[in-house]
Amino acid sequence: MLRFVLRRCILVLPSLFGLLLVTFLLIRVVPSDPAMALAGDAATPEQIERLRQQYGLDRPIWEQFAVYVGKVATLDLGESAFSRRPVAVDIAQRLPATLALTFCALAISVFVGVPLGVIAGLTHNAWPDYLLRVFSVLGIAVAAFWFAIMLQLLFSMELGWLPLRGELSPTMQRPPRVTGFMVVDALIAGRFDVFTDALRHLVLPAVTLSLGGLATIVRFTRAGVLDTLQQDFVFYERAMGYRRRRLVWIYVLRNSVTATVTQIGLLFGGLIAGGVVVEAIFDWPGIGSYTVQAILTGDRQVMLAVTLLVGTVYAVVNILIDLVHGLLDPRLMERA
Amino acid sequence: MIHILRKLSRDLPAMLGLGIVLFVLVLAILGPLLAPYPEDAAASHLTRRLRPPSAAYPFGTDNLGRDIFSRVILGARGALSIALTVVSTAMLIGVPLGLIAGYRGGWVSEGIMRVTDVVLAIPQLVLALALAQLMSPSLESAMLALSLTYWPFFTRIVYAETRRLSASLFVDALRGIGAGTSRIVFLHILPNALSPVIVRATIGLGFTILVAAVLGFLGMGATPPAPDWGLAIAESRTYLPRAWWYATFPGLAILITVMGFNLLGDGLRDIVDPRIRRSR
């Protein structure tokens, strides 16, 4: 078990190194003169020269790379040109909001998607299956930013059931920051009104973000269930007189979700990318809206830090996914 | 070809997809002839701003009084040409790399596949945004950025197919009669590896339309007054909830187009690779 995990971690290292190299090349090589790009249009030659020395741009390229790797390793991600604060501090402050949103979206996708997929598989070629297939086709094809606006239009502007944007109503007082997670902090402060308000703010962004993943999970779970139902062991267990409920939700499900688990790993990329857009639309104070702000203000340091962060998170998630695979199917761990 | 079409005709969702794709293709080619107000690609009519849908303006008018129905039709050309450019550029990069990596083996193959892994390890939209930002935002850099992030998908597929094919008997036979490497790779392996590439490209077209719409929405793609679907949705946000039609119809156009490519791609995949059938 431990060897399996360690092995997976070591296998990820080359990818992470490559990621560092790519981001480094993006910041140092793509702009023909990075010092000039940093200084802006109105800079004098002396200012540019000073910047070049300050950022070590006059050193050999491999030395610059070594310095860059060292800085990233100590979480020194540079300073945001927009907020004038270290990027690492900005990210740390905004990370909980994004994590909360991503977690909720993932939870909706999995806990709604898997049962729906099983139902679709069991009712193969009957109306619930058709309905769910249409739903999954639409869910994959819909543009998240448009769906978000449609939800806002219906539930916030027309019906007024849910808040339009943000993490908390402007009239609410923020609870003292303990964990950074608004919902948790509200509970720690014992403020149930803030807690429900924060939950209400989570609904629309989380639903929007979950949609693509939900559709994918329904689809893969359905395919997995259809495959498993044809296996001999199901036939045998049925003949043995196992209760249908036990058969389906324990034996069939466990054998059907391997492809789904792989998909959840792949979905994470979509969740992060989707988060950028969804956060921007709902004014969610997380990494996504930070990214959009960086794009609009041309804040390169932030763009690269976010790319690095996202790549790392993606790699870690994929290790976790392999681990879940191993737990679901111990034969995989033996082989590794 | 005829055999594929016959199989496809028995698959109702795939036929629906094919129908949508052909329909969008016709709109893209004949758009200016079909749109009731083709001049609304650029013109503005401030006297008829934000009119709700009616017989004269089936999808209503936007903040500059332009007919949204016409602009949705005119937008098809932009969306399809972006998608076609991106996917074909990505194929031009990805397919040869996959062939080389799959046929050569050794450190060349290792190198190519590691780079592929790294690029695949970053979500496409985030990488495309970073690239487009670094290249100064414009439609061209958006398209280049999307191509530079999509090629690894083709490399992966072609690599796997080439590995499989280069171990097959007919390639051995070709080597035996003294066929050169480039002849084997381009005339014999490539045609046999092409069907999964076409499937991936079809789904990729839909996906690229979606991502390009996001870039347009974030202001990193098409620029006003282009009749871009994503851009129109971005512009509409100021006029909500009053002008619900402004955001709704361009979004539906994206939804239907992407769905068309996805359905067609799924149908083609069922024919090419019957092992992973979506319905039995």
Interface residues (C-beta under 8 A of the other chain):
Chain A: P14 S15 G18 L19 L21 V22 L26 V30 P31 H124 N125 R133 V137 L138 I140 A141 V142 A143 A144 F145 W146 F147 I149 M150 Q152 L153 M157 E158 R219 A223 L226 G269 G270 I272 A273 V276 V277 A280 T291 V292 A294 I295 L296 G298 R300 M303 L304 V306 T307 V310 G311 Y314 A315
Chain B: P13 R114 V115 D117 V118 V119 A121 I122 P123 Q124 L125 V126 L127 L129 A130 L131 Q133 L134 M135 P137 G206 L210 A213 V214 F217 L218 G219 M220 G230 I233 S236 R237 L240 P241 W244 A247 T248 P250 G251 I254 L255 I256 V258 M259 N262 L263 I276 R278 S279 R280
